[in-house]
């Protein structure tokens, strides 16, 4: 492949390719990935639609946060059940709002640890406006209490 045939202007995803240059020598060239250029935006749009759809289902009391995070983390039922230490049929009960309401704080903490989210995120979702995302800086601060975390939200300077 020639150097001129390779070049793709796509800054978010750069890669190094070894190609034939104009002087018939081979060498490294930095270029965007054609695959990323064509499909990355599509992936993010589908992901955003999935998140919105799942949030609406939680708000309408159709699914639980356990199911929400399992799908967002792209986990399977067996994988999640194994990591949390419950049977699959027990996990399926936790997918429904009625089963989720019966969970103990210790079990909620197990789920939060597996999903790598704060315990409070098992009970709430914070949405940031698209145009405000680039200006915000969020810092997660651990405390000695496993069930309590502090978040410092500020504007980037």
Secondary structure, DSSP 4 states (H G I P E B T S, - for coil): -BHHHH----TTSEEEEEEE-TTS-EEEEEEE-HHHHHHHHHHHHHHHHHHHHHHHHHHTTSS-HHHHHHHHTT--HHHHHHHHT--HHHHHHHTSHHHHHT--HHHHHHHHHHHT--GGGGT------GGGGGGEEEEEE--SSTT--EEEEEE--
